[in-house]
């Protein structure tokens, strides 16, 4: 569904323009609505889900036993922080200030199409992530089977 990397500028009101290459798809497949929430696995980024994908993720996360701290943490970061956003007439969404501040997104950011969702990274966190390489110690059986 979504793929590609786009440098994004966030305006003073916290708005970003969804790349034109994705706007039609967001309009058609998502009804111009996305859900924005924290990436619980990487600091410095947010997830932006289409509504149908979000509902599936939300339901899976909410079914996790609340007796485990890791599950509650996942529920807090994904479900508790979820905010509905809608593209305006200019193809922009407003990223809540609390979300931007928590992950360090200021004027410059990077939007990544990750298949079923977008990831919005602070420019600094994205550069740090891209500079990391995969070592032999990181390779699991799943990765060894890939033919890249």
C-alpha positions in Angstrom: 0.0 0.0 0.0 2.4 2.7 1.2 6.1 2.8 0.4 8.9 5.4 0.0 10.7 8.0 1.9 9.8 11.7 1.9 11.5 14.6 3.6 8.7 16.6 5.3 8.5 20.1 6.7 6.2 20.7 9.7 4.7 24.2 9.8 4.3 26.3 12.9 0.8 24.9 13.5 2.1 21.3 13.5 0.8 20.5 10.0 2.5 18.4 7.4 1.5 17.8 3.8 0.9 14.2 2.9 3.0 13.6 -0.3 0.9 13.9 -3.4 1.9 10.4 -4.4 -0.1 9.1 -1.4 -3.0 11.5 -1.2 -5.2 9.7 -3.7 -4.6 6.4 -1.9 -5.3 8.0 1.5 -8.5 9.5 0.2 -9.7 6.4 -1.6 -8.6 3.7 0.9 -8.8 5.7 4.1 -11.5 8.2 3.6 -8.9 10.9 4.2 -8.6 9.7 7.8 -5.6 8.3 9.6 -4.8 7.4 13.2 -1.6 8.8 14.7 0.1 7.2 17.7 3.5 6.4 19.2 5.9 3.8 17.8 6.3 1.6 20.8 9.5 0.0 19.4 11.6 2.9 18.3 12.1 6.3 19.9 11.8 9.3 17.6 8.9 8.2 15.5 5.1 8.0 15.3 2.8 5.5 13.4 0.1 6.7 11.1 -2.5 4.0 10.4 -5.4 3.8 7.9 -8.6 3.4 9.9 -9.2 -0.3 8.9 -5.6 -1.3 9.8 -5.8 0.7 13.0 -9.0 -1.0 14.1 -7.3 -4.5 13.7 -4.2 -3.4 15.6 -6.2 -1.7 18.3 -8.3 -4.8 18.9 -5.3 -7.1 19.0 -3.5 -4.9 21.5 -6.6 -4.4 23.7 -7.0 -8.2 23.9 -3.6 -8.7 25.5 -3.7 -9.6 29.2 -3.5 -6.4 31.3 -1.7 -8.2 34.1 1.6 -7.9 32.3 3.4 -4.6 32.4 4.7 -4.9 28.8 1.1 -5.3 27.6 -0.1 -2.3 29.5 2.8 -0.2 28.2 1.9 -1.3 24.6 -1.7 -0.4 25.2 -0.7 3.0 26.6 1.6 3.9 23.7 -0.6 2.6 20.9 -4.3 2.8 22.0 -4.1 5.4 24.8 -2.2 7.9 22.7 -4.1 7.3 19.4 -5.5 10.4 17.8 -7.7 10.6 14.7 -6.5 13.0 12.0 -8.1 14.0 8.8 -6.5 15.5 5.6 -7.7 19.0 5.1 -8.5 20.5 1.7 -4.8 21.1 1.0 -3.8 17.5 1.8 -2.4 18.3 5.2 -2.8 16.7 8.6 -2.1 18.2 12.0 0.3 16.2 14.2 -0.7 16.9 17.9 1.9 19.0 19.8 2.2 16.4 22.5 3.1 13.7 20.0 5.7 15.9 18.2 7.3 16.9 21.5 7.5 13.4 22.9 9.4 12.1 19.8 11.4 15.2 19.1 9.8 16.2 15.8 10.3 19.8 15.1 10.5 21.5 11.7 12.1 18.7 9.7 10.8 15.1 9.6 10.8 12.1 7.4 7.7 10.2 6.3 8.2 6.5 5.4 5.6 4.4 3.7 5.8 1.0 5.4 3.3 -1.1 3.6 0.1 -1.0 5.8 1.0 2.3 7.6 3.3 5.3 7.6 6.1 6.1 10.1 6.8 9.7 10.8 10.4 10.2 12.1 12.2 13.1 13.5 15.0 14.0 11.1 17.7 13.3 13.7 16.2 9.9 14.8 15.8 8.8 11.1 19.4 9.7 10.3 20.6 7.7 13.3 18.4 4.7 12.4 19.6 4.7 8.8 23.2 4.8 9.9 22.8 1.6 11.8 23.7 -1.6 9.9 22.7 -5.2 10.4 25.5 -7.4 11.7 25.8 -11.1 11.6 24.7 -11.3 15.2 21.4 -9.6 14.2 20.5 -12.3 11.6 17.7 -14.6 12.6 16.6 -17.6 10.6 13.8 -15.4 9.1 16.4 -12.9 7.8 18.7 -15.6 6.5 15.9 -16.9 4.3 15.4 -13.5 2.6 16.8 -13.1 -0.9 17.6 -9.4 -1.0 
